[in-house]
Amino acid sequence: MFFKKRNWKAIALAGAVTLGLAACGSESAGGDGTYNWQFVTEEVQGQVQYEYAAEFAELLNEKSDGQINIDVFEFGQLGSEVDQVEQLQDGIVEFAIVSPGFTGGMVAEGQVFALQFLFPDDQEKTQEILNTSEALHSHLAGMYEAHNIKPLAFFTEGAMQWTGSRELRTPADFTGFKMRTQESPLIMESYRAYGADPSPLSWSELYTSLDRGVVDGQENPIFFIEDASFHEVQDYMTISNHNNYVAMTTVNPTFYNELPDDIRALIDETVEEMQPRVFEMQKEMNESLLDSIINNTDNPTEVIELTEAEREEFRALAIPVRDFFRDEVVGDKGREMLELLEQEIAAHE
């Protein structure tokens, strides 16, 4: 097993390190020809993003014969998710794993990943689309680059599931339900379509908010639910597979474009090699930690698996939200991007 359980609550309480610390040691090339970079993630040790970044750093160090050194930061060390994006844009850190949901106010088109029941149920097909999609790697990536964020790869961290203080089996169960979401208008609209009351929160606030009843439930991949101990303060988990948690490996474009060609080629090669690795990583974590939740007698959680008929009720309410995306969230370029992405998805199904 390549991951270990961490006490995320202690990390969340540690607070942000000053930006001056973030800038220390960050440089393009030292006098001895070495490179010292920083890679910030939205998760902690033992979770997919951090373990991905750690392996990425190790692999790049090996490929460069020790020429490239990368310090990996877990969530909370350099501020909130929004702080981390700003640090990437400003070149304070060179690399970041970014969840499009936290950048929805800046790149509205990135909220496409919040459209529920858009990607195939088959995780391997979904990852193949994320690897090859022109809609994502050309159209969407260009929109991020306009904001000084260059996506190098897209990957799924697994299917999203619901946890709640009450059973979530039908849309009626969401009536008046205070659902924690990311800061994404489209995610919030998706839950309004079910009748829920969406409440955006940073995940650092989520455990306490669930425990105190500030919010009633949340969505995340299984590995994150278990590792962040959300199941300890939720009575139910619904296997809904309503979406995928998609993350982006990103780099500051000014930094990236100014690198020598051979160094840039090493980065690109490493990104490509990490794609199948991160897929296996999330698969193993999600499968093994589901067993941990089911077998946890100290904090029993009722696990509900939706039937296809039950999922179809949610799908019927989720599909019209695509019109909200087209008409209210994005302009012509976003509509074109979604249309192309839908064609690519249909080709895989």
N, C-alpha and C positions, 0 to 999 in steps of 0.2 A: 504494500500500500504506500503510495507516494505522498499522502497528505496526512495532516495531523490536526486534531481538534485544538482550537485556540479559544481563549476567553475573549470574545470580541467586545464584551461590555467594558473591560478594562482599557482596551484600545480606544474605544469611542470616547471614554472619559479623559484620555490622555491629552486630547485637544490638538490643535495645530501647532506645528513647529514654525518658527519665523521664516519668512521668505528669504531672509539673509542666509539661513542654513541651507535652504533649498538651492541657492545659487552657488554655495561653496563647492569647489572641486568640479563644477560643470564647465567643460571646455571642449573645443573642437579637437585640438591636438597639442600635446605637451611638447616640451623641448626634446624629450627622448623618443618622440614619435608615437607615443601612446595616446589613446582617446579615453576620456573619462566622462561618462554620460549618466543621466538619471532617468528612471522609468517609474512612473507613478501609476497605481492601480486603484480601482474602486472597491477592492475586497482585501481580505487579510490572509495571512499565512494559513494554508490548508484549504483555501477556496480557489476556484478555477483561475481567476484572473491573476492572482499573485503567483500561483504555481506556474502558470504559463509564462509570466514575465521572468520568473527566476530561471526557468529552463531556457528561455530565449537568451537571457544574459549569459548563461553558462555555455550554450552552444556557440554564440557569437564570439565569446572569449576563446573557445577552442579553435574555431575556424580561423581566427586572426592570430593564432599563436601567442595569445596574451596581449596583443596590441590594443584590443578594445575591452574596456572595463565598464560595467554598468551596475550602478547601485539601484536596487529595486525598493520602492516604498509601498507599504500597505496603506489601506484607507485610514484616514485620521491623522497620519503623520504630517501631511502638508495641507490640511484643511478639508473642506467639504468637497463634494463632487464638482460643484461649480468653481470653487477655488482652483482645483486641479486643472480644469479645462483652461482657465485664464492663464495659469502658469505655463501650460503648453503653448498657448498662443503667443505669450510674451517671450518664449525661449528660455524661461527659467529652468524648465525640464525639457529634455529632448523628446522623450517618448511617453505616451500615456495610453492606457486602455480606457476607452470612452463608451459609455452607454448612450445611444442616441436619445433616449428618453430625457436625459439631463441636459440636452442641448436643443430641445424642441423649440424653445423660445428664440434661439439664434438661427438654427437651420430647420425651418418648419418641415421641410421635406424628409428630414431624418425620422420624423414621427411615423413614417410608413411602417416601421417595425412594431408599432403599437396596434396596427390593424389586426384584430383577432380573427383566427381561422383563415388567414391569408396563405400561409406556407403549407406545404404538405404535412400530413401527420407523420410520415416517414422521416425520421431525423436525418438519415443519410442523404435522402433526396434534398432536404432543406439545406444541409451543409454544402452539397454540390452546387446548388443555386447560389449560395453565398460566395462560393469560390469563383464562380464563372460569370455571374450576371453582369451584363453590360450596363443595365439600368443602375446598378449599385456602383460598380468600379469605374464607370465613366461619368454618368449623369450625376448621381448623388455625391460621389467623391469630389467632383468639381465644385459642387455647392459648398462643401466643407472647406475646400482649399481657398475659396474666396474669403473665408473667415480665419485663415492662417492655421488650419488643421488639415493634415494630409492623411486620409485613411490608407493603410497598407493592406489590411485584411479585415474581413468580417467573419465572425464565427458564432455558433450557437453555444450557449452554456446549458442547454437542455430545455425541455418543455416546461412551460409555466403551469403551476398548480395554485389552487386557492387554499388558504387557511382561514378559519373563522371561529368566532365565539358561538356560532350556531351552524347548523347543517346548511350547506349550500349545494342544492341539488337541482333547483329550478330557478328561472328568472324571478319568480315571485319571492324566493328566499332573499333576494337582494333588496327588496323594498325597504327603504330607510336605513340600509346597511352602510355604516361608515367605512368605506374602503380606502385604505392607504394606497396612494399612487405616487409615481414620479411627477416632476414638474413638467407635465406634457398635456396640453389642451386636448390632444386626441385620446390619450389614455383616459382622461377624465370623462370625455364624451362617450367613450366605449362603456364605461360603467354607468353613466347616466342612462344609456340605452337599456340597461338591465334594471333600472330603477334604483340604483345605489346612490349614495351620497359620497362622491370622491373627495379625499382629503390628502393633498400632496405633503409628503414629509421626507426628509433625508433618512436613510436607513439607520443612521446613528441614533435617531430618536425613536425608532420603531418598536424595539423590545419594550421599553418603558411605556410607550403609548398603548401597545396591546395589553400590557399587564394592568394598566389603570383604566382601560376601557375608553381612552380618548379616541381610538379607532377600533373597529370591530374585526377587521381582517386585512389581509394583504395577499399579494401574488409574488411568487418567486419560483425558481427551479428547486427541486427537492434538496439538492446538496446545500443550498443556501439556507433553506428553512431549518434544516437540522443543525448545521454548523453554527448558525446564529441563534439557535435555541428558541426560535419563534414557536415551535411546537410545544414548548413548556408552558406557554401562556395562551394557547389556543386549543380548544377542545376538539376541533374537526379539521381534517385536511381532505380536500376534494381533488382527485386525480381527474383533471378536466382537459389537460393538453390543449388549452385554448390558444396558446401562442408559444413562441420561442423567445428566450431571453438572448437577444443578439448584442454582441459587443464588437467594438472596432479596435484594432491595433492601429494607433495613429502616431504621427511624428510631426514635429515642427517643420513646415516645408522650407523655410529659409535655411535652417540648419541642414536639412537633408539635401537640398539642391546644391549647397556649397561644398559638400563632401567630395573627395576624389572618387573617380568612377569605380575603382576597385573596392573601396570601402562601401560605397552604395550598393554594389553588386553583392557583397557579403550580407548586407542587411536584407536585401530582397530574397536572396537564397534562403536565409534563415527563416524569414516570414513564411515562405512557401513550405519549408520542411516542418514548421510548427503546426500547420493546418490539420493534418491527420493526427498529430500528437494531441492537440487540444481536444479534438473530437473524442478520442479514446479516454482522455482524462475526465471530461465531463460525464461521459457515459458510465465509467466506473464509479465516479463519485455519486451520481444520482441513483444508481442501482443499489450500491452498498448502503447508502445513508437512508434510503427508503426502508430497508430492512431494520436499520437502527431505530427509526421512528416507530415502526410496527411493533418491535420487540421491547420498547421502552416501557416497562411496567411502573417505573417511578412517576413518569409523566404520560399517562395513557392518552393517546390521540386516536379518535375514530377516523379511519381512512375510508373514504367513499370513492368508488370508481364509477364515473358516469357511464351510462350505456350510450350507444350511438344515437338512440332516439332522444335521450336527454341532452346530449351535446348538440343535436340538431335544433333544439329549441333556442339555445344560445346563439348558434350560428345564424339563425334566421334574423335575430336582432342585431348581430354584429355586421352583417353584410351592408345594410344601409349606412353604416358609419363611414364607409368608403366614399359615399357622396359628400358627407361632411368634410372629409379630407380634401376631396377635389374642389369643393365649392367654397369652403370657409377657411381652410388651413393653408393651401398652396395656390400658386398661380399656374400659368400655362406649362412651365417647365416641370413643375411637380406633377401635373396631370399626365404629361407625356412620360415621365419617369415611371409612374404607377402603371400606366397602360402597358409599357414595355415589360415591366416586371411581371405583371399578370400573364402576359404572353409567354414569358420564360417559364413561369411556374406551370402553366397549362401544358407546355411542351414536356415537362418532366413527369406529368401525371397522365 
